[in-house]
Amino acid sequence: MDKGLTEAARNVAWRMRRSSLAPVRIALLAAGAEASAIVLAAWFAQYAVVYEFSGGHGLLLALLVAGCAVPLTAVLRGYRLDRMLHVRRGVLSALAGLAAGTALVWFADGPGVVIAVACVPALVVLRLALASATKWAVQQGLTERRAVLVGGGAGATALIRGLAQRPGNDIRICGIFDDRGRDRSPDLVLDVPKIGRFAELVGFCRQAEVDLIIVTLPPEAATRIAQLLARFRVLPVPVHLSAFSQDFRFEDGPEGLSALLPASFQPERRAVKRAFDLCLGAVLLVLLSPVMLVAALAVRLDSPGPVFFRQERYGFNNHPVRVWKFRSMRADQTDPTAAQVVVRGDARVTRVGRFLRKTSIDELPQLFNVMGGTLSLVGPRPHAVAARSSRQEAFDRIVDGYSARHRMPPGITGWAQINGWRGEVDDPDSLRARFAHDIYYIENWSLWFDLMILLRTPISLLDTRRAY
């Protein structure tokens, strides 16, 4: 826990150390349950009524129905939180998706009526169960968005009252940060405590799972707001201005007019990127396992010591993660803290290690990090916690706001790496170039961008001028 925080802030951060249940997670669980219900109901109905479909053909048709019904239900927003809480609207959305799926099977000369008759009651029962489970999750506060306020006083009072009066409000104010004294910003605003100063908010958001920051300062304080935004840019959390919000929804998107800084890694992005990493990471792990076995054997035979090397590096939102690599240095000269930068012709690097580093094969064990969720396949490369340039300059001293590159999970490869910015940081401009490429990636992320970077990575490895 950050010792720079007040005791009140540390206590609140400790209670918020686990993330809330984002609606996208509930939607994915509901979609999976609905697909399973459709497949089982359709398959068993065919087995019971139309025996000739009971084998592989019947299962294929059942999968076809689910594969069509669930995406269409998603398009109709049938997995939104409000739809799942409302049984009738949720059932109608699910049945609309089912109708398209059974129609497709019907045209494929399958038992469409049989499937429909079996799936309708299954979907109704499932939607009743989903509505109850979702209602419980909402009542327990598991789906709420946790917010902190920047600025107390009259602005905070108006906001808290406005949120309390908005039907379906899902925002919970967890604390207030303000530099002003008690005369302008009291220690308690409608039971919400002031827990720290402006300078402490970034450290708080590193420790707690915060969903949004709301600035309650008036628009007239434009200079002060600009200074705060410059400080908050290193965080992946969206920042809103309460004065710009008419309905107190504070949604992060094109319609979110109150947004001063958008979220860099929304729950929807997390789900898509995580699914991409798991699917492709598993394939790469299988395909590259022979290379990894040969590399492990070569490390073992070349010099005494462990095959793997582990190092603490910065992960998403500055959280330390332990990264795996093949050991490329002599066992008694490894440098877990990265106190001494590896330079060209470094005597600490073994013969095998030099080849592994030049070809980046030493990074392949990080596929296990990907499967474990601490790294992504593509993202800003993680640097050691105490990383320095070859001139012994701390990275955050060279680039102001350097930790802004941690607004997305780090990756095995990245936009900076395929553009030649890898290896030793031997001058400030090279670090600034990496930082600029990383920020560009964060602000322009897409699944296709990730795929393009992965496809270009093997070609970029042919340039070994900065790999040693």
C-alpha positions, -999 to +999 in steps of 0.1 A: +000+000+000+013+035-009+027+051+023+021+086+008-017+082+012-035+093+043-048+066+067-084+072+055-073+068+018-054+036+026-084+021+043-107+030+014-082+017-011-080-016+008-118-020+006-117-013-031-088-037-040-111-059-060-128-047-092-166-044-095-185-068-117-186-050-150-218-054-171-198-069-199-188-098-177-224-105-168-233-103-205-206-128-214-218-152-187-254-148-198-245-154-235-226-185-226-254-199-205-280-191-232-259-208-259-255-239-237-292-240-230-301-237-267-276-264-277-288-289-251-325-282-257-322-284-295-301-315-294-322-335-270-354-324-288-340-339-320-329-370-303-364-376-287-386-366-317-365-370-349-341-398-342-322-395-374-308-362-362-296-376-329-260-381-340-233-357-351-257-341-376-281-332-348-254-317-326-242-296-356-276-282-362-280-274-325-247-255-326-258-238-357-289-225-340-270-213-310-243-197-332-269-176-349-293-170-320-268-156-295-250-131-317-284-117-329-296-114-293-264-095-286-271-072-316-306-066-302-289-056-269-305-086-252-276-090-228-276-054-215-281-051-178-314-034-180-328-060-204-317-089-182-333-072-152-366-068-171-378-104-177-403-096-205-379-075-226-351-101-220-373-130-231-384-111-262-348-104-272-338-140-267-368-153-286-360-130-315-325-144-317-339-179-315-364-173-343-335-164-366-316-195-356-344-219-361-353-203-394-317-209-406-320-246-395-354-248-412-339-237-445-311-262-439-338-289-440-337-295-403-365-299-377-370-262-370-404-266-353-390-293-329-361-271-320-383-240-314-408-259-292-379-273-271-359-240-268-387-216-259-394-230-224-357-234-218-350-198-227-379-185-206-367-205-175-331-193-181-342-157-184-361-159-151-330-173-134-308-146-151-331-118-140-330-131-104-292-134-104-287-100-120-311-083-096-292-098-067-258-087-081-272-051-085-287-050-050-254-062-035-236-034-053-214-058-073-221-039-106-218-004-093-192+021-107-169+034-081-160+070-084-139+095-065-145+133-066-119+159-073-130+189-053-155+191-025-177+219-013-208+231-032-200+212-064-196+179-047-229+185-027-248+192-059-234+161-076-241+137-048-276+149-045-281+146-083-269+111-083-292+101-054-322+114-073-313+097-107-333+065-112-311+035-118-280+053-106-250+028-106-223+053-093-210+051-058-189+080-045-161+065-024-142+096-014-132+132-021-098+146-029-092+184-024-064+208-014-087+234+000-093+240+037-124+231+057-139+265+051-142+258+013-142+220+013-154+204+045-141+170+057-175+154+051-200+161+023-233+144+027-216+114+044-188+112+018-154+118+035-125+139+022-097+113+022-067+131+006-052+159-015-050+162-053-014+150-054-024+117-037-052+107-062-029+090-087-013+069-059-048+060-047-060+049-082-029+027-084-040+008-053-078+009-056-101-004-084-116+030-094-140+032-123-142+069-129-129+103-116-154+132-115-140+167-113-165+190-094-145+222-098-164+249-118-155+255-155-141+289-145-112+271-128-099+261-162-062+265-154-065+243-123-085+217-142-059+216-170-031+211-144-051+182-128-058+166-162-021+166-170-015+147-138-043+122-144-033+113-179-011+085-166-042+067-153-064+043-173-095+057-155-119+081-173-121+116-160-154+136-162-164+172-154-197+173-134-205+208-147-208+193-182-233+166-172-270+172-175-283+137-164-254+125-141-249+094-163-211+100-169-209+074-197-175+069-213-182+071-251-192+094-279-223+104-260-203+111-228-201+149-233-188+153-197-157+132-205-124+152-203-102+121-206-117+088-219-109+054-204-080+037-221-090+002-213-128-003-209-142-036-198-153-044-234-118-039-246-105-061-218-128-089-227-120-088-264-083-085-259-082-113-232-101-137-255-077-129-283-047-135-261-060-168-247-070-182-281-039-171-301-016-175-271-025-212-267-019-218-304+015-201-303+025-220-271+018-253-288+035-243-321+066-228-304+070-255-277+097-274-297+117-242-300+113-235-263+124-271-254+156-268-275+163-233-260+158-247-225+182-276-232+208-252-247+207-229-217+211-258-193+241-273-213+258-239-219+262-227-183+253-239-148+222-224-132+184-223-137+169-223-171+145-195-164+150-159-152+123-139-134+121-102-131+096-077-116+084-053-141+056-027-143+022-041-156-012-025-161-017+006-141+018+004-126+011-029-108+043-050-106+042-083-124+067-111-125+079-117-161+095-150-172+125-153-196+151-178-206+183-171-186+207-153-209+234-143-184+257-163-161+238-174-131+259-155-106+257-123-126+220-120-133+204-087-126+168-089-114+166-052-105+181-041-139+206-020-121+232-024-148+220-021-184+230-048-209+253-032-235+269-045-267+296-072-259+284-075-223+306-101-206+277-112-184+258-127-214+265-163-222+272-176-257+237-192-259+222-161-242+236-138-268+219-158-296+186-160-276+186-122-270+195-114-306+166-136-319+142-127-290+138-164-282+146-155-246+112-138-245+091-169-254+084-181-218+064-149-215+036-169-233+030-184-199+025-148-186+000-143-214-020-174-204-019-163-168-032-128-176-002-107-164+009-099-200-008-095-234+005-107-267+007-071-279+012-040-258+039-016-245+069-036-235+072-039-197+104-024-183+119-034-150+106-015-119+140+002-114+149+004-151+175+030-162+192+040-194+228+032-201+236+066-187+219+056-154+190+080-159+156+069-145+130+066-173+105+088-156+131+115-153+137+114-191+100+114-201+075+133-180+044+111-174+063+080-185+039+057-166+011+068-190+023+038-212+009+015-184-027+025-193-029-008-211-014-042-202+022-047-214+029-071-242+055-095-256+057-074-287+045-039-295+042-010-319+075+004-308+094-029-312+083-036-348+094+000-356+130-007-344+128+006-309+141-023-289+172-032-268+194-007-250+182+028-241+214+046-249+200+082-253+170+101-242+156+105-277+153+067-281+132+065-250+110+093-261+105+076-294+094+044-277+071+063-254+055+081-284+049+048-302+034+032-271+010+061-266+000+059-302-008+022-298-029+029-267-049+056-283-055+037-316-059+001-303-080-024-322-079-061-326-067-056-362-039-034-350-028-062-326-029-088-355-009-066-378+018-061-351+020-098-345+023-105-382+051-079-386+070-091-355+090-119-372+101-096-399+111-069-375+133-094-356+156-096-387+169-062-376+193-071-348+213-039-346+199-030-312+195-065-298+224-077-277 
